[in-house]
Amino acid sequence: MSVATTMQLALRNAFIQRDSPGHALARDSARIARACQDMADRFRRGGKLIVFGNGGGGADAAHIAVEFMHPVIVGKRALPAVALSNDAPTMTAIGAREGLAESFAHQLASWATPSDIALGVSRDGRCANVLRGLRAAHDLGLLTVALLGDTEPAEPAETAEPVETVETVADHVLLARTADPAVVKEIHVTTYHLLWELAHLFLEHPPANRADTLPTGTRTDGRAGDQESDPADVPARDSAQCSDDACVTCSDQAAPATVVRLLHSGLALAETATGTGEISTEEISVALVDASVGDTVLTHAGEAIAVIMKGAHRGRP
Amino acid sequence: MRFVDEYRDAGQARALAAQMAALCRPGRAYKLMEVCGGHTHTIYKHGLEDYLPDAVTLIHGPGCPVCVIPMGRLDDAIHIAEQPDVIMTSFGDMMRVPGGRGSFLDAKARGADIRMVYSPLDALKIARQNPRKRVVFMAIGFETTAPSTAMTVLRAETEGIHNFSVFCNHVTIIPAIKAILDSPDLHLDGFIGPGHVSAVIGCRPYEFIAHTYGKPLVVTGFEPLDVLRAVYQILTQLAEGRSQVENQYARVVPWNGNAKALNVISRVMELRPYFEWRGLGSISHSALKMTEKYAAYDAERIFQIPGVRVADPKACQCGEVLKGVLKPWECKVFGTACTPETPIGTCMVSSEGACAAYYNFGRFSRERVKEATRR
């Protein structure tokens, strides 16, 4: 067999090896989306992302933190994130005194808050310090996400301690469905890029009945708000007004209005034509113009700045 | 419909196009700036550039009030909105404008009480209904919206409403035009003057442009034929070697403006020594602030604002677009990282912004095709 043929076969096998885990990742899209939605909720509440792992997982943790802290795509806001394994002195200090298994749990216990997110990365899901970190985070009330490879379960340890499993400590378990360590790594990179991308998507487009549509007086940070105000008290404009490509009132554009009744204090009721040609009546100020009933005035932000037609006409200047 | 149909007649537009072509001297290029964002919107909505002779290029000016607000002022507004018991009110255009710490919508998601209003009167109504809250109106705009803000402050005073204040970001158009005229980047041949700003300030303030700088300016309206006639009148002046201020929009704009509106503005507001404009930098006496007499209604005095200057994102070239040095689609992030859904720069936020107008009305693709054809 020629070298070229051997190379071609090797390449084909390499792609076949990645084909199945890649498709499995696509099938896990709903699972990933749910994790991202929960992560966006935590960021919205002021939470930060705390990432940790060992070896290659530690490098991934650093990569994840920088993705969130310094988005490569322009226009995406930076989100607070830190990789615990970056801090070698702290890691080795804890490792020397308390054992490596405590290296992440100790740090989390010191400064994580319940609104934070803990993301543990482990290629084989057996890293004791990652599992201990996720356990500590879970107990503190953090959102816990585990990014693992799909390896054979570990042999039961010969110890009296119950074996910690990731399912008991992680709210979301995201698996690279392969045992090949290189492919696990590749799937992990794609997965956390998706985590970043979708978390931003959920942040930018919060689902209905979430943060920005809470009833007035309810705050997303859980603090009790004042119930006295009601946005509905502000006169609602016909949404059709905004249908003509630009909203004629909230944009810096003027709208003609025909005065139908003069009110006290320089105010008036006026009819305006909406984008669909329908007529709506609203209160405007005519204090700065000499307007009479039937006149068409040019309004800007609710204030008439010019009379454009004396008498009963309706139109656009 | 009156005031609409007679200004949208395609036959008249074609006739004007022929007349404009005849006015252009062979081999000469004409660069005209439409100062007002409303005109930019009209030009792209109706595809007016296709009616213009090839020699005429329209440069989009800084007349979109949302587009010229620097990021630092938005951060200051968000700082105010995040203070206890504050309800921040703002025009809808401002809600998505990105600042250094995100937009109003982001702040709202973090828990700040920020509400969209259609006028300062709506904000005053919210103050009336919420006596235990401090209601702040994010005032933006040129001389068109300043009277509305000033009048609302006077109403608050008359009614004895003390929980209402204004975060004043009103800007004035004349210093901005002067800054553009003094800019070495641009060599303009004439101006399409703003319509509704002129309804308030009149046409006299523009006379220095014609007399000192020798550039014609035609104040015009917002219908397609209004804009085309303004271009025709400017080209006529240039062909005849004249530079004058002309009022094509006399059906709305009195030569001397609206004295009552100017009076109300001067009662409540005064000129700032300087103000930062996005893309244009600090321009002296180019914005308004509340007078000492109305300090009680001045959010800037009531709240300790950080007042930090925030640099625009490096990728964003709004400044060059606002000065007319770049066409929107020449910006590095136009239509890719910066879209109306996820704007990086202010020009992509407001419907009056040049980038949003290009993006929404397909000029982007047409310009690209034109460029490719030329090459």
Contacts between the chains, C-beta under 8 A, distances in Angstrom:
chain1	res1	chain2	res2	distance
A	44	B	109	5.3
A	44	B	110	6.8
A	46	B	110	6.9
A	73	B	337	6.3
A	74	B	313	6.2
A	74	B	315	4.3
A	74	B	316	7.9
A	74	B	333	5.8
A	74	B	337	4.4
A	74	B	338	7.7
A	74	B	344	6.0
A	75	B	98	7.6
A	75	B	313	7.2
A	75	B	315	7.8
A	75	B	333	7.3
A	75	B	337	5.0
A	75	B	338	6.3
A	75	B	342	5.5
A	75	B	343	7.5
A	75	B	344	4.2
A	77	B	102	5.6
A	77	B	106	7.1
A	203	B	109	7.4
A	204	B	342	6.9
A	206	B	109	6.2
A	211	B	108	7.7
A	211	B	109	4.6
A	211	B	111	8.0
A	212	B	105	7.0
A	212	B	108	5.4
A	212	B	109	5.6
A	216	B	113	7.6
A	219	B	111	4.4
A	220	B	109	6.8
A	220	B	110	6.9
A	220	B	111	4.7
A	221	B	110	7.6
A	221	B	111	4.7
A	223	B	111	7.5
A	225	B	113	7.7
A	226	B	85	7.5
A	226	B	130	7.6
A	226	B	132	6.7
A	226	B	133	6.7
A	228	B	129	7.6
A	228	B	130	5.8
A	228	B	132	6.7
A	228	B	133	7.7
A	229	B	87	7.0
A	229	B	126	6.9
A	229	B	129	6.1
A	229	B	130	4.6
A	229	B	133	6.7
A	230	B	129	7.3
A	231	B	115	5.9
A	233	B	125	7.0
A	233	B	126	7.6
A	233	B	129	5.4
A	234	B	115	7.5
A	234	B	117	6.5
A	234	B	122	5.0
A	234	B	125	6.0
A	234	B	126	6.3
A	235	B	122	7.1
A	235	B	125	7.9
A	237	B	118	5.8
A	245	B	41	7.6
A	245	B	45	6.2
A	245	B	351	6.5
A	245	B	360	7.0
A	246	B	41	6.0
A	246	B	351	3.8
A	246	B	352	7.0
A	247	B	92	6.1
A	247	B	93	7.9
A	247	B	351	7.3
A	249	B	118	4.5
A	249	B	119	7.2
A	250	B	91	4.7
A	250	B	92	3.5
A	250	B	93	5.8
A	250	B	116	6.9
A	250	B	118	5.8
A	251	B	91	7.7
A	251	B	92	7.6
A	251	B	93	5.6
A	251	B	350	6.5
A	251	B	351	5.4
A	251	B	352	6.1
A	252	B	37	6.5
A	252	B	38	7.1
A	252	B	64	6.9
A	252	B	65	4.8
A	252	B	66	7.2
A	252	B	91	7.9
A	252	B	93	7.2
A	252	B	140	8.0
A	252	B	141	5.5
A	252	B	142	7.4
A	252	B	144	6.7
A	252	B	145	6.7
A	252	B	350	7.5
A	252	B	352	6.1
A	253	B	38	5.5
A	253	B	41	7.7
A	253	B	196	7.9
A	253	B	222	7.7
A	253	B	352	7.3
A	254	B	144	7.0
A	254	B	196	4.8
A	254	B	199	7.9
A	256	B	3	7.7
A	265	B	155	6.9
A	265	B	158	7.3
A	266	B	151	7.7
A	283	B	121	7.2
A	284	B	121	7.9
A	285	B	121	6.3
A	285	B	148	7.1
A	285	B	151	5.8
A	285	B	155	8.0
A	287	B	151	5.7
A	287	B	260	7.6
A	287	B	264	7.9
A	288	B	147	5.6
A	288	B	151	6.6
A	288	B	258	6.2
A	288	B	260	4.5
A	288	B	261	4.6
A	288	B	264	6.4
A	289	B	258	7.2
A	289	B	260	7.2
A	298	B	196	6.9
A	298	B	199	6.5
A	298	B	252	6.1
A	300	B	141	8.0
A	300	B	144	4.6
A	300	B	145	5.7
A	300	B	147	7.7
A	300	B	148	6.2
A	300	B	196	6.2
A	301	B	91	7.4
A	301	B	118	7.4
A	301	B	119	4.6
A	301	B	120	6.5
A	301	B	141	7.0
A	301	B	144	7.7
A	301	B	145	4.6
A	301	B	148	4.1
A	301	B	149	7.7
A	302	B	118	6.4
A	302	B	119	2.7
A	302	B	120	7.0
A	302	B	121	4.7
A	302	B	122	7.2
A	302	B	148	5.9
A	303	B	119	7.1
A	303	B	121	7.9
A	303	B	145	7.8
A	303	B	147	5.6
A	303	B	148	3.4
A	303	B	151	5.8
A	305	B	144	6.5
A	305	B	147	6.2
A	305	B	196	6.9
A	305	B	199	5.2
A	305	B	200	5.6
A	305	B	258	5.8
A	305	B	261	5.8
A	306	B	199	4.4
A	306	B	252	5.3
A	306	B	253	7.5
A	306	B	254	7.6
A	306	B	258	6.4
A	308	B	3	7.7
A	308	B	251	6.5
A	308	B	252	5.3
A	313	B	2	6.1
A	314	B	2	7.7
A	315	B	1	5.6
A	315	B	2	4.1
A	315	B	3	3.7
A	315	B	4	6.3
A	316	B	1	7.1
A	316	B	3	4.8
A	316	B	4	5.0
A	316	B	223	7.4
A	317	B	3	5.8
A	317	B	221	6.2
A	317	B	222	7.7
A	317	B	251	6.5
A	317	B	252	4.7
